[in-house]
Amino acid sequence: MTGTPREQARAQTMADITRIGRDHLARYGAAALSLRAVARDLGMVSSAVYRYVASRDELLTLLLVDGYDDLADAVAAALDDVPDAAPGERFRVLGRALRSWALAEPATYALLYGAPVPGYRAPAERTTEPGTRVVRLLLDVAARAHEAGTLVVPQDEAAPPALAAGLEGVREQFGVALPDAVLTRGVLVWAALFGCVSFEVFGQYGPDGLGDPAALFERHLAALAADLGV
């Protein structure tokens, strides 16, 4: 930790608030988060905590950014030893790392990808960049498969105007030059991958997870890899 002693103390307090906030998120749920309760567990008077975090919504934003970064760091670390030239293996490792993190952090995963918290709207200027880090890694897999000629998609059906405009926005945001059909395939695989993880995290497969949720996930991963041509 660098900076002046005062800056270091503030950074440590913010880290403690985040840690306690995530603990409360797991114990009480997002809708019941309370800055006063966080201050109490921090050993701080409630009025003092507002010098660091202005409101409950600010705490939620803090936990969102921390959660997105924690997930993306876990996925990136898992990919460290996988060559860029092996998109199929990178996709599988990415999917497994996503699932492992989500199962280990179900409350934070629910905050990131579950039902919206009533009355809260995430500020895009703070959450979009960290919230799209994993998607960037996935789109890189699609781009490499397209470059290698293994991701083959129909080119004879133009996207409707509104969808085409939305895909152009994705190209601009992520800095990719993928055609509409390839970009659409990447988006659909992204949605399906997170959907499969969400079904398991939120118990939608039933109390026993269809007997072997890990095996089911591997089959889902294989199907999505085929969709990406990897």
Buried (B, 14 or more C-beta within 10 A) or exposed (E): EEEEEEEEEBEEBBEBBBBBBBEBBBEEEBEEBBBEBBBBBBEBEBEEBBEBBEEBBBBBBBBBBBBBBBBBEBBBEBBEEBEEEBBBBBBBBBBBBBBBBBBEBBBBBBBBBBEEBEEBEBEEEBBEBBBBBBBBBBBBBBBBBBEEEEBEBEEEEEBEEEEEEBBEEBBEEBEBEBEBBBBBBBBEBBEBBBEBBBBBBBEEBEEEBEEEBEEBBBEBBEEBBEBBBB
